Amino acid sequence: MEFIQSKDNKTIKRIVSLGQRKNRNKHGEYIVEGIRSIRDILSNGVVNTIVIRESKCKDKNIEDLLSLDAIQSIPTYIAQDPIFDKIDNTVNGQGVIAIVSKPKHTIESISIEDGVYITLDGVQDPGNLGTIIRTAVAAGIKGIFLMKGTVDPFNDKTVRSTMSALHKIPVYEDVTLSMLNNLIAEFNISTYVTALENSKPYHTIAYDKRSMLILGNEGNGVTPDVMDLCKNRVMIPMYGDIESLNVSVAAALCMYKVQEQLMS
């Protein structure tokens, strides 16, 4: 393994550059940190480069990671601790970072089948988005559509929250209002938007076999234009003295409610 001793090393520079969304889009790559997340996506053949902190290279968990067959053909480097500090975005990190190819999902080539889908309109918190993506995988959701203005699913905070889930579900970025409208019409998708007014409790709805849940921004909810596309308004009953839930919690409750009804 090559030993990195300079912050001007091309691999270090590449990782630093991938901290910006424009470079992630340009190169079709992003950064994954942590042993479990890297191990979970190795079988997908998307890990391009691995960099290990020098002081962690004898750690048993890292040695176990490096012993896996799937990792043998991947360029792997050891970086001096001060150099690794330049690329480490976590506190008390595990000392291993990978450059990974982004999944390629385009709405132009999509084929919608029966099941549950989710659209997010302007969700801003990376942790919320990451939690929603991870929960969507667990709930068996078929795909996630992110409207323009939603936080980047490949930034470091979101990636950490997803725990490798980005490679387990199609995520479609930068969806416009017209794209969403065409998608709903072409594939005859029934839409259910979370709203506080003129809505029905989510457990009283009979969901169609091809359903899309739509949730909005943490503070403002779904935009009026997106709201107008939706035929059904649903709400989660509040049994205590609080007005609303965190969007990731609301998304989880809705996804499981619809999925459980359709599978019953």
MOGIQUI-V625160 format. One record per residue. N is the residue number from 0. RES is the residue in one small letter. BURIAL is b if it has 9 or more other ideal C-beta (glycine too) atoms within 8 Angstrom, else e. Layout:
n res burial
N RES BURIAL
N RES BURIAL
This chain:
n res burial
0 m e
1 e e
2 f b
3 i b
4 q e
5 s e
6 k e
7 d e
8 n b
9 k e
10 t b
11 i b
12 k b
13 r b
14 i b
15 v b
16 s b
17 l b
18 g b
19 q e
20 r e
21 k e
22 n b
23 r b
24 n e
25 k e
26 h b
27 g e
28 e b
29 y b
30 i b
31 v b
32 e b
33 g b
34 i b
35 r e
36 s b
37 i b
38 r b
39 d b
40 i b
41 l b
42 s e
43 n e
44 g e
45 v b
46 v b
47 n b
48 t b
49 i b
50 v b
51 i b
52 r b
53 e b
54 s e
55 k b
56 c b
57 k e
58 d b
59 k e
60 n e
61 i b
62 e b
63 d e
64 l b
65 l b
66 s e
67 l b
68 d e
69 a e
70 i b
71 q e
72 s e
73 i b
74 p e
75 t b
76 y b
77 i b
78 a b
79 q b
80 d b
81 p e
82 i b
83 f b
84 d e
85 k b
86 i b
87 d b
88 n e
89 t b
90 v e
91 n e
92 g b
93 q b
94 g b
95 v b
96 i b
97 a b
98 i b
99 v b
100 s e
101 k b
102 p b
103 k e
104 h b
105 t e
106 i b
107 e e
108 s e
109 i b
110 s e
111 i b
112 e e
113 d e
114 g b
115 v b
116 y b
117 i b
118 t b
119 l b
120 d b
121 g b
122 v b
123 q e
124 d b
125 p b
126 g b
127 n b
128 l b
129 g b
130 t b
131 i b
132 i b
133 r b
134 t b
135 a b
136 v b
137 a e
138 a b
139 g e
140 i b
141 k b
142 g b
143 i b
144 f b
145 l b
146 m b
147 k e
148 g e
149 t b
150 v b
151 d b
152 p b
153 f b
154 n b
155 d b
156 k b
157 t b
158 v b
159 r b
160 s b
161 t b
162 m b
163 s b
164 a b
165 l b
166 h b
167 k e
168 i b
169 p b
170 v b
171 y b
172 e e
173 d e
174 v b
175 t e
176 l b
177 s e
178 m b
179 l b
180 n b
181 n e
182 l b
183 i b
184 a e
185 e e
186 f e
187 n e
188 i b
189 s b
190 t b
191 y b
192 v b
193 t b
194 a b
195 l e
196 e e
197 n e
198 s b
199 k b
200 p b
201 y b
202 h e
203 t e
204 i b
205 a e
206 y b
207 d e
208 k e
209 r b
210 s b
211 m b
212 l b
213 i b
214 l b
215 g b
216 n b
217 e b
218 g e
219 n e
220 g e
221 v b
222 t b
223 p e
224 d e
225 v b
226 m b
227 d e
228 l b
229 c b
230 k e
231 n b
232 r b
233 v b
234 m b
235 i b
236 p e
237 m b
238 y e
239 g e
240 d e
241 i e
242 e e
243 s e
244 l b
245 n e
246 v b
247 s b
248 v e
249 a b
250 a b
251 a b
252 l b
253 c b
254 m b
255 y b
256 k b
257 v b
258 q b
259 e e
260 q b
261 l b
262 m e
263 s e
